[in-house]
């Protein structure tokens, strides 16, 4: 049995295209929360590809504001 992220389900015939926008929005939210850049992504019918870049410069500026300890200070 296959899982369908987007497109039309082969058995039910239902459209799952609404998930494509949800996945895009969720990637943007998570990228902002974890200090990463989402450089590129592709959502196909049954899988996705995501290219990410970590941003230690952003994380370093946020940690002191939240009372955290930078890894370099440990």
CHARMM internal coordinates of N, CA and C (Angstrom, degrees):
IC EDIT
DIST 1 N 1 CA 1.4464
DIST 1 CA 1 C 1.5203
ANGL 1 N 1 CA 1 C 109.33
DIST 1 C 2 N 1.3050
ANGL 1 CA 1 C 2 N 117.33
DIHE 1 N 1 CA 1 C 2 N 133.02
DIST 2 N 2 CA 1.4601
ANGL 1 C 2 N 2 CA 122.63
DIHE 1 CA 1 C 2 N 2 CA -179.40
DIST 2 CA 2 C 1.5163
ANGL 2 N 2 CA 2 C 110.84
DIHE 1 C 2 N 2 CA 2 C -98.95
DIST 2 C 3 N 1.3269
ANGL 2 CA 2 C 3 N 115.54
DIHE 2 N 2 CA 2 C 3 N 151.21
DIST 3 N 3 CA 1.4603
ANGL 2 C 3 N 3 CA 121.49
DIHE 2 CA 2 C 3 N 3 CA 172.54
DIST 3 CA 3 C 1.5191
ANGL 3 N 3 CA 3 C 108.07
DIHE 2 C 3 N 3 CA 3 C -101.61
DIST 3 C 4 N 1.2977
ANGL 3 CA 3 C 4 N 116.66
DIHE 3 N 3 CA 3 C 4 N 140.23
DIST 4 N 4 CA 1.4553
ANGL 3 C 4 N 4 CA 121.25
DIHE 3 CA 3 C 4 N 4 CA -178.48
DIST 4 CA 4 C 1.5137
ANGL 4 N 4 CA 4 C 109.62
DIHE 3 C 4 N 4 CA 4 C -116.62
DIST 4 C 5 N 1.3477
ANGL 4 CA 4 C 5 N 116.10
DIHE 4 N 4 CA 4 C 5 N 119.19
DIST 5 N 5 CA 1.4552
ANGL 4 C 5 N 5 CA 120.60
DIHE 4 CA 4 C 5 N 5 CA 176.47
DIST 5 CA 5 C 1.5207
ANGL 5 N 5 CA 5 C 110.66
DIHE 4 C 5 N 5 CA 5 C -79.18
DIST 5 C 6 N 1.3082
ANGL 5 CA 5 C 6 N 116.54
DIHE 5 N 5 CA 5 C 6 N -43.06
DIST 6 N 6 CA 1.4565
ANGL 5 C 6 N 6 CA 122.39
DIHE 5 CA 5 C 6 N 6 CA -175.89
DIST 6 CA 6 C 1.5285
ANGL 6 N 6 CA 6 C 109.04
DIHE 5 C 6 N 6 CA 6 C -139.45
DIST 6 C 7 N 1.3047
ANGL 6 CA 6 C 7 N 115.18
DIHE 6 N 6 CA 6 C 7 N 177.39
DIST 7 N 7 CA 1.4602
ANGL 6 C 7 N 7 CA 119.38
DIHE 6 CA 6 C 7 N 7 CA 179.01
DIST 7 CA 7 C 1.5222
ANGL 7 N 7 CA 7 C 110.73
DIHE 6 C 7 N 7 CA 7 C 82.00
DIST 7 C 8 N 1.3067
ANGL 7 CA 7 C 8 N 115.15
DIHE 7 N 7 CA 7 C 8 N -159.61
DIST 8 N 8 CA 1.4612
ANGL 7 C 8 N 8 CA 121.50
DIHE 7 CA 7 C 8 N 8 CA -179.51
DIST 8 CA 8 C 1.5181
ANGL 8 N 8 CA 8 C 109.95
DIHE 7 C 8 N 8 CA 8 C -106.03
DIST 8 C 9 N 1.3297
ANGL 8 CA 8 C 9 N 116.74
DIHE 8 N 8 CA 8 C 9 N 131.47
DIST 9 N 9 CA 1.4636
ANGL 8 C 9 N 9 CA 121.43
DIHE 8 CA 8 C 9 N 9 CA 177.81
DIST 9 CA 9 C 1.5132
ANGL 9 N 9 CA 9 C 109.57
DIHE 8 C 9 N 9 CA 9 C -66.68
DIST 9 C 10 N 1.3369
ANGL 9 CA 9 C 10 N 117.98
DIHE 9 N 9 CA 9 C 10 N 134.45
DIST 10 N 10 CA 1.4598
ANGL 9 C 10 N 10 CA 120.79
DIHE 9 CA 9 C 10 N 10 CA -175.97
DIST 10 CA 10 C 1.5308
ANGL 10 N 10 CA 10 C 113.52
DIHE 9 C 10 N 10 CA 10 C -67.96
DIST 10 C 11 N 1.3129
ANGL 10 CA 10 C 11 N 116.75
DIHE 10 N 10 CA 10 C 11 N -28.35
DIST 11 N 11 CA 1.4598
ANGL 10 C 11 N 11 CA 119.84
DIHE 10 CA 10 C 11 N 11 CA -177.90
DIST 11 CA 11 C 1.5243
ANGL 11 N 11 CA 11 C 110.95
DIHE 10 C 11 N 11 CA 11 C -90.82
DIST 11 C 12 N 1.3365
ANGL 11 CA 11 C 12 N 115.62
DIHE 11 N 11 CA 11 C 12 N -50.47
DIST 12 N 12 CA 1.4622
ANGL 11 C 12 N 12 CA 119.56
DIHE 11 CA 11 C 12 N 12 CA -175.45
DIST 12 CA 12 C 1.5221
ANGL 12 N 12 CA 12 C 112.62
DIHE 11 C 12 N 12 CA 12 C -82.66
DIST 12 C 13 N 1.3292
ANGL 12 CA 12 C 13 N 117.18
DIHE 12 N 12 CA 12 C 13 N -26.70
DIST 13 N 13 CA 1.4605
ANGL 12 C 13 N 13 CA 120.55
DIHE 12 CA 12 C 13 N 13 CA -176.20
DIST 13 CA 13 C 1.5242
ANGL 13 N 13 CA 13 C 113.14
DIHE 12 C 13 N 13 CA 13 C 75.99
DIST 13 C 14 N 1.3471
ANGL 13 CA 13 C 14 N 116.98
DIHE 13 N 13 CA 13 C 14 N 5.24
DIST 14 N 14 CA 1.4652
ANGL 13 C 14 N 14 CA 121.01
DIHE 13 CA 13 C 14 N 14 CA 179.85
DIST 14 CA 14 C 1.5234
ANGL 14 N 14 CA 14 C 110.27
DIHE 13 C 14 N 14 CA 14 C -76.89
DIST 14 C 15 N 1.3237
ANGL 14 CA 14 C 15 N 115.13
DIHE 14 N 14 CA 14 C 15 N 148.90
DIST 15 N 15 CA 1.4593
ANGL 14 C 15 N 15 CA 121.05
DIHE 14 CA 14 C 15 N 15 CA 176.14
DIST 15 CA 15 C 1.5201
ANGL 15 N 15 CA 15 C 110.05
DIHE 14 C 15 N 15 CA 15 C -88.58
DIST 15 C 16 N 1.3300
ANGL 15 CA 15 C 16 N 115.92
DIHE 15 N 15 CA 15 C 16 N 131.62
DIST 16 N 16 CA 1.4567
ANGL 15 C 16 N 16 CA 122.60
DIHE 15 CA 15 C 16 N 16 CA 177.37
DIST 16 CA 16 C 1.5297
ANGL 16 N 16 CA 16 C 111.17
DIHE 15 C 16 N 16 CA 16 C -113.75
DIST 16 C 17 N 1.3263
ANGL 16 CA 16 C 17 N 117.68
DIHE 16 N 16 CA 16 C 17 N 21.68
DIST 17 N 17 CA 1.4574
ANGL 16 C 17 N 17 CA 121.93
DIHE 16 CA 16 C 17 N 17 CA -178.05
DIST 17 CA 17 C 1.5208
ANGL 17 N 17 CA 17 C 112.68
DIHE 16 C 17 N 17 CA 17 C -62.54
DIST 17 C 18 N 1.3297
ANGL 17 CA 17 C 18 N 118.30
DIHE 17 N 17 CA 17 C 18 N -26.38
DIST 18 N 18 CA 1.4683
ANGL 17 C 18 N 18 CA 121.07
DIHE 17 CA 17 C 18 N 18 CA 179.19
DIST 18 CA 18 C 1.5240
ANGL 18 N 18 CA 18 C 111.32
DIHE 17 C 18 N 18 CA 18 C -59.69
DIST 18 C 19 N 1.3133
ANGL 18 CA 18 C 19 N 116.72
DIHE 18 N 18 CA 18 C 19 N -24.91
DIST 19 N 19 CA 1.4680
ANGL 18 C 19 N 19 CA 120.52
DIHE 18 CA 18 C 19 N 19 CA -178.94
DIST 19 CA 19 C 1.5181
ANGL 19 N 19 CA 19 C 112.07
DIHE 18 C 19 N 19 CA 19 C -69.80
DIST 19 C 20 N 1.3214
ANGL 19 CA 19 C 20 N 118.07
DIHE 19 N 19 CA 19 C 20 N -26.81
DIST 20 N 20 CA 1.4649
ANGL 19 C 20 N 20 CA 121.14
DIHE 19 CA 19 C 20 N 20 CA -179.16
DIST 20 CA 20 C 1.5311
ANGL 20 N 20 CA 20 C 109.90
DIHE 19 C 20 N 20 CA 20 C -60.78
DIST 20 C 21 N 1.3145
ANGL 20 CA 20 C 21 N 117.20
DIHE 20 N 20 CA 20 C 21 N -46.25
DIST 21 N 21 CA 1.4657
ANGL 20 C 21 N 21 CA 121.49
DIHE 20 CA 20 C 21 N 21 CA 178.09
DIST 21 CA 21 C 1.5163
ANGL 21 N 21 CA 21 C 110.81
DIHE 20 C 21 N 21 CA 21 C -66.69
DIST 21 C 22 N 1.3317
ANGL 21 CA 21 C 22 N 117.47
DIHE 21 N 21 CA 21 C 22 N -40.06
DIST 22 N 22 CA 1.4610
ANGL 21 C 22 N 22 CA 121.11
DIHE 21 CA 21 C 22 N 22 CA 179.06
DIST 22 CA 22 C 1.5304
ANGL 22 N 22 CA 22 C 110.29
DIHE 21 C 22 N 22 CA 22 C -61.54
DIST 22 C 23 N 1.3270
ANGL 22 CA 22 C 23 N 117.18
DIHE 22 N 22 CA 22 C 23 N -43.75
DIST 23 N 23 CA 1.4670
ANGL 22 C 23 N 23 CA 121.65
DIHE 22 CA 22 C 23 N 23 CA 179.89
DIST 23 CA 23 C 1.5246
ANGL 23 N 23 CA 23 C 110.08
DIHE 22 C 23 N 23 CA 23 C -63.21
DIST 23 C 24 N 1.3231
ANGL 23 CA 23 C 24 N 117.92
DIHE 23 N 23 CA 23 C 24 N -43.67
DIST 24 N 24 CA 1.4614
ANGL 23 C 24 N 24 CA 121.71
DIHE 23 CA 23 C 24 N 24 CA 178.51
DIST 24 CA 24 C 1.5337
ANGL 24 N 24 CA 24 C 110.97
DIHE 23 C 24 N 24 CA 24 C -60.14
DIST 24 C 25 N 1.3207
ANGL 24 CA 24 C 25 N 116.83
DIHE 24 N 24 CA 24 C 25 N -48.00
DIST 25 N 25 CA 1.4685
ANGL 24 C 25 N 25 CA 120.73
DIHE 24 CA 24 C 25 N 25 CA 179.67
DIST 25 CA 25 C 1.5291
ANGL 25 N 25 CA 25 C 111.69
DIHE 24 C 25 N 25 CA 25 C -63.58
DIST 25 C 26 N 1.3120
ANGL 25 CA 25 C 26 N 116.71
DIHE 25 N 25 CA 25 C 26 N -39.86
DIST 26 N 26 CA 1.4683
ANGL 25 C 26 N 26 CA 120.66
DIHE 25 CA 25 C 26 N 26 CA -179.85
DIST 26 CA 26 C 1.5262
ANGL 26 N 26 CA 26 C 111.31
DIHE 25 C 26 N 26 CA 26 C -66.79
DIST 26 C 27 N 1.3255
ANGL 26 CA 26 C 27 N 117.59
DIHE 26 N 26 CA 26 C 27 N -39.32
DIST 27 N 27 CA 1.4673
ANGL 26 C 27 N 27 CA 120.71
DIHE 26 CA 26 C 27 N 27 CA 176.55
DIST 27 CA 27 C 1.5244
ANGL 27 N 27 CA 27 C 110.69
DIHE 26 C 27 N 27 CA 27 C -60.58
DIST 27 C 28 N 1.3219
ANGL 27 CA 27 C 28 N 117.33
DIHE 27 N 27 CA 27 C 28 N -41.95
DIST 28 N 28 CA 1.4629
ANGL 27 C 28 N 28 CA 120.98
DIHE 27 CA 27 C 28 N 28 CA 179.32
DIST 28 CA 28 C 1.5270
ANGL 28 N 28 CA 28 C 110.99
DIHE 27 C 28 N 28 CA 28 C -64.99
DIST 28 C 29 N 1.3230
ANGL 28 CA 28 C 29 N 117.36
DIHE 28 N 28 CA 28 C 29 N -42.42
DIST 29 N 29 CA 1.4654
ANGL 28 C 29 N 29 CA 120.97
DIHE 28 CA 28 C 29 N 29 CA 178.22
DIST 29 CA 29 C 1.5257
ANGL 29 N 29 CA 29 C 111.66
DIHE 28 C 29 N 29 CA 29 C -62.46
DIST 29 C 30 N 1.3201
ANGL 29 CA 29 C 30 N 116.08
DIHE 29 N 29 CA 29 C 30 N -46.46
DIST 30 N 30 CA 1.4657
ANGL 29 C 30 N 30 CA 119.85
DIHE 29 CA 29 C 30 N 30 CA -178.54
DIST 30 CA 30 C 1.5209
ANGL 30 N 30 CA 30 C 111.50
DIHE 29 C 30 N 30 CA 30 C -67.22
DIST 30 C 31 N 1.3250
ANGL 30 CA 30 C 31 N 117.47
DIHE 30 N 30 CA 30 C 31 N -38.88
DIST 31 N 31 CA 1.4594
ANGL 30 C 31 N 31 CA 120.97
DIHE 30 CA 30 C 31 N 31 CA 178.52
DIST 31 CA 31 C 1.5257
ANGL 31 N 31 CA 31 C 110.53
DIHE 30 C 31 N 31 CA 31 C -60.55
DIST 31 C 32 N 1.3170
ANGL 31 CA 31 C 32 N 116.81
DIHE 31 N 31 CA 31 C 32 N -42.80
DIST 32 N 32 CA 1.4631
ANGL 31 C 32 N 32 CA 120.74
DIHE 31 CA 31 C 32 N 32 CA 179.55
DIST 32 CA 32 C 1.5266
ANGL 32 N 32 CA 32 C 111.03
DIHE 31 C 32 N 32 CA 32 C -67.28
DIST 32 C 33 N 1.3096
ANGL 32 CA 32 C 33 N 117.75
DIHE 32 N 32 CA 32 C 33 N -35.24
DIST 33 N 33 CA 1.4648
ANGL 32 C 33 N 33 CA 121.53
DIHE 32 CA 32 C 33 N 33 CA -177.48
DIST 33 CA 33 C 1.5191
ANGL 33 N 33 CA 33 C 113.17
DIHE 32 C 33 N 33 CA 33 C -73.88
DIST 33 C 34 N 1.3233
ANGL 33 CA 33 C 34 N 117.50
DIHE 33 N 33 CA 33 C 34 N -31.84
DIST 34 N 34 CA 1.4593
ANGL 33 C 34 N 34 CA 120.61
DIHE 33 CA 33 C 34 N 34 CA -173.11
DIST 34 CA 34 C 1.5236
ANGL 34 N 34 CA 34 C 114.05
DIHE 33 C 34 N 34 CA 34 C -107.92
DIST 34 C 35 N 1.3134
ANGL 34 CA 34 C 35 N 118.47
DIHE 34 N 34 CA 34 C 35 N 9.77
DIST 35 N 35 CA 1.4593
ANGL 34 C 35 N 35 CA 121.09
DIHE 34 CA 34 C 35 N 35 CA 176.64
DIST 35 CA 35 C 1.5176
ANGL 35 N 35 CA 35 C 113.25
DIHE 34 C 35 N 35 CA 35 C 66.05
DIST 35 C 36 N 1.3184
ANGL 35 CA 35 C 36 N 116.89
DIHE 35 N 35 CA 35 C 36 N 44.77
DIST 36 N 36 CA 1.4572
ANGL 35 C 36 N 36 CA 121.68
DIHE 35 CA 35 C 36 N 36 CA 176.61
DIST 36 CA 36 C 1.5225
ANGL 36 N 36 CA 36 C 109.46
DIHE 35 C 36 N 36 CA 36 C -129.24
DIST 36 C 37 N 1.3077
ANGL 36 CA 36 C 37 N 116.59
DIHE 36 N 36 CA 36 C 37 N 158.49
DIST 37 N 37 CA 1.4586
ANGL 36 C 37 N 37 CA 122.55
DIHE 36 CA 36 C 37 N 37 CA 173.69
DIST 37 CA 37 C 1.5140
ANGL 37 N 37 CA 37 C 108.51
DIHE 36 C 37 N 37 CA 37 C -105.52
DIST 37 C 38 N 1.2931
ANGL 37 CA 37 C 38 N 116.06
DIHE 37 N 37 CA 37 C 38 N 133.74
DIST 38 N 38 CA 1.4617
ANGL 37 C 38 N 38 CA 121.50
DIHE 37 CA 37 C 38 N 38 CA 172.18
DIST 38 CA 38 C 1.5193
ANGL 38 N 38 CA 38 C 106.65
DIHE 37 C 38 N 38 CA 38 C -93.46
DIST 38 C 39 N 1.3268
ANGL 38 CA 38 C 39 N 116.50
DIHE 38 N 38 CA 38 C 39 N 100.22
DIST 39 N 39 CA 1.4543
ANGL 38 C 39 N 39 CA 121.43
DIHE 38 CA 38 C 39 N 39 CA -174.84
DIST 39 CA 39 C 1.5203
ANGL 39 N 39 CA 39 C 112.63
DIHE 38 C 39 N 39 CA 39 C -76.52
DIST 39 C 40 N 1.3159
ANGL 39 CA 39 C 40 N 115.84
DIHE 39 N 39 CA 39 C 40 N -35.23
DIST 40 N 40 CA 1.4543
ANGL 39 C 40 N 40 CA 119.71
DIHE 39 CA 39 C 40 N 40 CA -177.89
DIST 40 CA 40 C 1.5180
ANGL 40 N 40 CA 40 C 109.02
DIHE 39 C 40 N 40 CA 40 C -162.35
DIST 40 C 41 N 1.3164
ANGL 40 CA 40 C 41 N 116.23
DIHE 40 N 40 CA 40 C 41 N 150.53
DIST 41 N 41 CA 1.4517
ANGL 40 C 41 N 41 CA 119.63
DIHE 40 CA 40 C 41 N 41 CA 173.90
DIST 41 CA 41 C 1.5171
ANGL 41 N 41 CA 41 C 109.15
DIHE 40 C 41 N 41 CA 41 C -154.54
DIST 41 C 42 N 1.3080
ANGL 41 CA 41 C 42 N 114.63
DIHE 41 N 41 CA 41 C 42 N 155.11
DIST 42 N 42 CA 1.4616
ANGL 41 C 42 N 42 CA 121.73
DIHE 41 CA 41 C 42 N 42 CA 176.28
DIST 42 CA 42 C 1.5231
ANGL 42 N 42 CA 42 C 107.36
DIHE 41 C 42 N 42 CA 42 C -141.08
DIST 42 C 43 N 1.3161
ANGL 42 CA 42 C 43 N 115.54
DIHE 42 N 42 CA 42 C 43 N 130.27
DIST 43 N 43 CA 1.4548
ANGL 42 C 43 N 43 CA 120.91
DIHE 42 CA 42 C 43 N 43 CA 178.50
DIST 43 CA 43 C 1.5147
ANGL 43 N 43 CA 43 C 107.77
DIHE 42 C 43 N 43 CA 43 C -112.69
DIST 43 C 44 N 1.3185
ANGL 43 CA 43 C 44 N 115.80
DIHE 43 N 43 CA 43 C 44 N 110.90
DIST 44 N 44 CA 1.4559
ANGL 43 C 44 N 44 CA 121.33
DIHE 43 CA 43 C 44 N 44 CA 177.64
DIST 44 CA 44 C 1.5235
ANGL 44 N 44 CA 44 C 109.20
DIHE 43 C 44 N 44 CA 44 C -95.33
DIST 44 C 45 N 1.2910
ANGL 44 CA 44 C 45 N 115.80
DIHE 44 N 44 CA 44 C 45 N -175.64
DIST 45 N 45 CA 1.4638
ANGL 44 C 45 N 45 CA 121.05
DIHE 44 CA 44 C 45 N 45 CA -176.35
DIST 45 CA 45 C 1.5206
ANGL 45 N 45 CA 45 C 111.45
DIHE 44 C 45 N 45 CA 45 C -61.81
DIST 45 C 46 N 1.3296
ANGL 45 CA 45 C 46 N 117.57
DIHE 45 N 45 CA 45 C 46 N -43.10
DIST 46 N 46 CA 1.4637
ANGL 45 C 46 N 46 CA 118.88
DIHE 45 CA 45 C 46 N 46 CA -173.46
DIST 46 CA 46 C 1.5342
ANGL 46 N 46 CA 46 C 114.72
DIHE 45 C 46 N 46 CA 46 C -123.89
DIST 46 C 47 N 1.3430
ANGL 46 CA 46 C 47 N 117.90
DIHE 46 N 46 CA 46 C 47 N 5.86
DIST 47 N 47 CA 1.4603
ANGL 46 C 47 N 47 CA 120.05
DIHE 46 CA 46 C 47 N 47 CA 175.81
DIST 47 CA 47 C 1.5247
ANGL 47 N 47 CA 47 C 109.26
DIHE 46 C 47 N 47 CA 47 C -162.32
DIST 47 C 48 N 1.3303
ANGL 47 CA 47 C 48 N 115.92
DIHE 47 N 47 CA 47 C 48 N 173.84
DIST 48 N 48 CA 1.4627
ANGL 47 C 48 N 48 CA 120.00
DIHE 47 CA 47 C 48 N 48 CA 179.19
DIST 48 CA 48 C 1.5291
ANGL 48 N 48 CA 48 C 109.99
DIHE 47 C 48 N 48 CA 48 C -138.33
DIST 48 C 49 N 1.3296
ANGL 48 CA 48 C 49 N 115.07
DIHE 48 N 48 CA 48 C 49 N 160.25
DIST 49 N 49 CA 1.4607
ANGL 48 C 49 N 49 CA 122.86
DIHE 48 CA 48 C 49 N 49 CA 174.82
DIST 49 CA 49 C 1.5178
ANGL 49 N 49 CA 49 C 106.68
DIHE 48 C 49 N 49 CA 49 C -125.47
DIST 49 C 50 N 1.3341
ANGL 49 CA 49 C 50 N 116.73
DIHE 49 N 49 CA 49 C 50 N 136.35
DIST 50 N 50 CA 1.4573
ANGL 49 C 50 N 50 CA 121.34
DIHE 49 CA 49 C 50 N 50 CA -179.45
DIST 50 CA 50 C 1.5252
ANGL 50 N 50 CA 50 C 107.80
DIHE 49 C 50 N 50 CA 50 C -135.47
DIST 50 C 51 N 1.3369
ANGL 50 CA 50 C 51 N 116.42
DIHE 50 N 50 CA 50 C 51 N 132.71
DIST 51 N 51 CA 1.4653
ANGL 50 C 51 N 51 CA 122.34
DIHE 50 CA 50 C 51 N 51 CA 175.43
DIST 51 CA 51 C 1.5262
ANGL 51 N 51 CA 51 C 106.58
DIHE 50 C 51 N 51 CA 51 C -111.92
DIST 51 C 52 N 1.3350
ANGL 51 CA 51 C 52 N 115.83
DIHE 51 N 51 CA 51 C 52 N 117.55
DIST 52 N 52 CA 1.4610
ANGL 51 C 52 N 52 CA 121.82
DIHE 51 CA 51 C 52 N 52 CA -176.00
DIST 52 CA 52 C 1.5194
ANGL 52 N 52 CA 52 C 111.04
DIHE 51 C 52 N 52 CA 52 C -118.49
DIST 52 C 53 N 1.3247
ANGL 52 CA 52 C 53 N 115.30
DIHE 52 N 52 CA 52 C 53 N 155.15
DIST 53 N 53 CA 1.4644
ANGL 52 C 53 N 53 CA 121.46
DIHE 52 CA 52 C 53 N 53 CA 174.51
DIST 53 CA 53 C 1.5222
ANGL 53 N 53 CA 53 C 107.29
DIHE 52 C 53 N 53 CA 53 C -133.26
DIST 53 C 54 N 1.3349
ANGL 53 CA 53 C 54 N 116.78
DIHE 53 N 53 CA 53 C 54 N 129.12
DIST 54 N 54 CA 1.4628
ANGL 53 C 54 N 54 CA 118.82
DIHE 53 CA 53 C 54 N 54 CA 177.85
DIST 54 CA 54 C 1.5197
ANGL 54 N 54 CA 54 C 110.01
DIHE 53 C 54 N 54 CA 54 C -75.96
DIST 54 C 55 N 1.3311
ANGL 54 CA 54 C 55 N 116.16
DIHE 54 N 54 CA 54 C 55 N 151.38
DIST 55 N 55 CA 1.4610
ANGL 54 C 55 N 55 CA 122.32
DIHE 54 CA 54 C 55 N 55 CA -177.24
DIST 55 CA 55 C 1.5256
ANGL 55 N 55 CA 55 C 110.00
DIHE 54 C 55 N 55 CA 55 C -127.19
DIST 55 C 56 N 1.3397
ANGL 55 CA 55 C 56 N 117.24
DIHE 55 N 55 CA 55 C 56 N 78.43
DIST 56 N 56 CA 1.4733
ANGL 55 C 56 N 56 CA 119.13
DIHE 55 CA 55 C 56 N 56 CA -179.82
DIST 56 CA 56 C 1.5254
ANGL 56 N 56 CA 56 C 112.35
DIHE 55 C 56 N 56 CA 56 C -63.12
DIST 56 C 57 N 1.3296
ANGL 56 CA 56 C 57 N 118.34
DIHE 56 N 56 CA 56 C 57 N -25.53
DIST 57 N 57 CA 1.4583
ANGL 56 C 57 N 57 CA 120.64
DIHE 56 CA 56 C 57 N 57 CA 178.18
DIST 57 CA 57 C 1.5305
ANGL 57 N 57 CA 57 C 111.38
DIHE 56 C 57 N 57 CA 57 C -65.51
DIST 57 C 58 N 1.3192
ANGL 57 CA 57 C 58 N 117.12
DIHE 57 N 57 CA 57 C 58 N -38.65
DIST 58 N 58 CA 1.4611
ANGL 57 C 58 N 58 CA 120.79
DIHE 57 CA 57 C 58 N 58 CA 177.96
DIST 58 CA 58 C 1.5247
ANGL 58 N 58 CA 58 C 110.46
DIHE 57 C 58 N 58 CA 58 C -70.97
DIST 58 C 59 N 1.3188
ANGL 58 CA 58 C 59 N 116.50
DIHE 58 N 58 CA 58 C 59 N -42.62
DIST 59 N 59 CA 1.4660
ANGL 58 C 59 N 59 CA 120.48
DIHE 58 CA 58 C 59 N 59 CA 179.83
DIST 59 CA 59 C 1.5241
ANGL 59 N 59 CA 59 C 110.43
DIHE 58 C 59 N 59 CA 59 C -62.73
DIST 59 C 60 N 1.3264
ANGL 59 CA 59 C 60 N 117.55
DIHE 59 N 59 CA 59 C 60 N -38.66
DIST 60 N 60 CA 1.4667
ANGL 59 C 60 N 60 CA 121.32
DIHE 59 CA 59 C 60 N 60 CA -179.45
DIST 60 CA 60 C 1.5248
ANGL 60 N 60 CA 60 C 111.70
DIHE 59 C 60 N 60 CA 60 C -64.02
DIST 60 C 61 N 1.3136
ANGL 60 CA 60 C 61 N 117.82
DIHE 60 N 60 CA 60 C 61 N -31.94
DIST 61 N 61 CA 1.4662
ANGL 60 C 61 N 61 CA 119.79
DIHE 60 CA 60 C 61 N 61 CA 179.46
DIST 61 CA 61 C 1.5226
ANGL 61 N 61 CA 61 C 111.72
DIHE 60 C 61 N 61 CA 61 C -80.11
DIST 61 C 62 N 1.3164
ANGL 61 CA 61 C 62 N 118.15
DIHE 61 N 61 CA 61 C 62 N -25.70
DIST 62 N 62 CA 1.4637
ANGL 61 C 62 N 62 CA 121.56
DIHE 61 CA 61 C 62 N 62 CA -177.43
DIST 62 CA 62 C 1.5225
ANGL 62 N 62 CA 62 C 111.48
DIHE 61 C 62 N 62 CA 62 C -84.52
DIST 62 C 63 N 1.3198
ANGL 62 CA 62 C 63 N 118.54
DIHE 62 N 62 CA 62 C 63 N -36.92
DIST 63 N 63 CA 1.4689
ANGL 62 C 63 N 63 CA 121.65
DIHE 62 CA 62 C 63 N 63 CA -176.74
DIST 63 CA 63 C 1.5294
ANGL 63 N 63 CA 63 C 113.72
DIHE 62 C 63 N 63 CA 63 C -55.47
DIST 63 C 64 N 1.3254
ANGL 63 CA 63 C 64 N 119.70
DIHE 63 N 63 CA 63 C 64 N -48.77
DIST 64 N 64 CA 1.4715
ANGL 63 C 64 N 64 CA 118.44
DIHE 63 CA 63 C 64 N 64 CA -179.92
DIST 64 CA 64 C 1.5319
ANGL 64 N 64 CA 64 C 112.45
DIHE 63 C 64 N 64 CA 64 C -62.63
DIST 64 C 65 N 1.3166
ANGL 64 CA 64 C 65 N 117.57
DIHE 64 N 64 CA 64 C 65 N -32.52
DIST 65 N 65 CA 1.4593
ANGL 64 C 65 N 65 CA 120.98
DIHE 64 CA 64 C 65 N 65 CA 179.88
DIST 65 CA 65 C 1.5244
ANGL 65 N 65 CA 65 C 111.79
DIHE 64 C 65 N 65 CA 65 C -67.62
DIST 65 C 66 N 1.3292
ANGL 65 CA 65 C 66 N 116.88
DIHE 65 N 65 CA 65 C 66 N -27.53
DIST 66 N 66 CA 1.4609
ANGL 65 C 66 N 66 CA 121.11
DIHE 65 CA 65 C 66 N 66 CA -179.18
DIST 66 CA 66 C 1.5248
ANGL 66 N 66 CA 66 C 111.96
DIHE 65 C 66 N 66 CA 66 C -99.49
DIST 66 C 67 N 1.3170
ANGL 66 CA 66 C 67 N 117.61
DIHE 66 N 66 CA 66 C 67 N 7.54
DIST 67 N 67 CA 1.4602
ANGL 66 C 67 N 67 CA 120.61
DIHE 66 CA 66 C 67 N 67 CA 179.07
DIST 67 CA 67 C 1.5175
ANGL 67 N 67 CA 67 C 112.83
DIHE 66 C 67 N 67 CA 67 C 78.69
DIST 67 C 68 N 1.3309
ANGL 67 CA 67 C 68 N 117.23
DIHE 67 N 67 CA 67 C 68 N 16.79
DIST 68 N 68 CA 1.4562
ANGL 67 C 68 N 68 CA 120.64
DIHE 67 CA 67 C 68 N 68 CA -179.64
DIST 68 CA 68 C 1.5154
ANGL 68 N 68 CA 68 C 111.61
DIHE 67 C 68 N 68 CA 68 C -84.88
DIST 68 C 69 N 1.3088
ANGL 68 CA 68 C 69 N 115.32
DIHE 68 N 68 CA 68 C 69 N 171.87
DIST 69 N 69 CA 1.4507
ANGL 68 C 69 N 69 CA 122.14
DIHE 68 CA 68 C 69 N 69 CA 179.37
DIST 69 CA 69 C 1.5094
ANGL 69 N 69 CA 69 C 107.70
DIHE 68 C 69 N 69 CA 69 C -113.47
DIST 69 C 70 N 1.3255
ANGL 69 CA 69 C 70 N 116.91
DIHE 69 N 69 CA 69 C 70 N 127.24
DIST 70 N 70 CA 1.4538
ANGL 69 C 70 N 70 CA 120.78
DIHE 69 CA 69 C 70 N 70 CA 177.67
DIST 70 CA 70 C 1.5181
ANGL 70 N 70 CA 70 C 109.55
DIHE 69 C 70 N 70 CA 70 C -68.87
DIST 70 C 71 N 1.3123
ANGL 70 CA 70 C 71 N 116.97
DIHE 70 N 70 CA 70 C 71 N 147.21
DIST 71 N 71 CA 1.4611
ANGL 70 C 71 N 71 CA 120.84
DIHE 70 CA 70 C 71 N 71 CA -179.08
DIST 71 CA 71 C 1.5219
ANGL 71 N 71 CA 71 C 111.82
DIHE 70 C 71 N 71 CA 71 C -61.94
DIST 71 C 72 N 1.3368
ANGL 71 CA 71 C 72 N 117.50
DIHE 71 N 71 CA 71 C 72 N -29.77
DIST 72 N 72 CA 1.4570
ANGL 71 C 72 N 72 CA 120.37
DIHE 71 CA 71 C 72 N 72 CA 179.29
DIST 72 CA 72 C 1.5276
ANGL 72 N 72 CA 72 C 111.82
DIHE 71 C 72 N 72 CA 72 C -68.49
DIST 72 C 73 N 1.3274
ANGL 72 CA 72 C 73 N 117.53
DIHE 72 N 72 CA 72 C 73 N -21.49
DIST 73 N 73 CA 1.4636
ANGL 72 C 73 N 73 CA 121.22
DIHE 72 CA 72 C 73 N 73 CA -179.31
DIST 73 CA 73 C 1.5202
ANGL 73 N 73 CA 73 C 113.32
DIHE 72 C 73 N 73 CA 73 C -85.39
DIST 73 C 74 N 1.3101
ANGL 73 CA 73 C 74 N 117.65
DIHE 73 N 73 CA 73 C 74 N -8.75
DIST 74 N 74 CA 1.4607
ANGL 73 C 74 N 74 CA 121.18
DIHE 73 CA 73 C 74 N 74 CA -176.22
DIST 74 CA 74 C 1.5022
ANGL 74 N 74 CA 74 C 110.28
DIHE 73 C 74 N 74 CA 74 C -83.79
END
COOR INIT
IC SEED 1 N 1 CA 1 C
IC BUILD
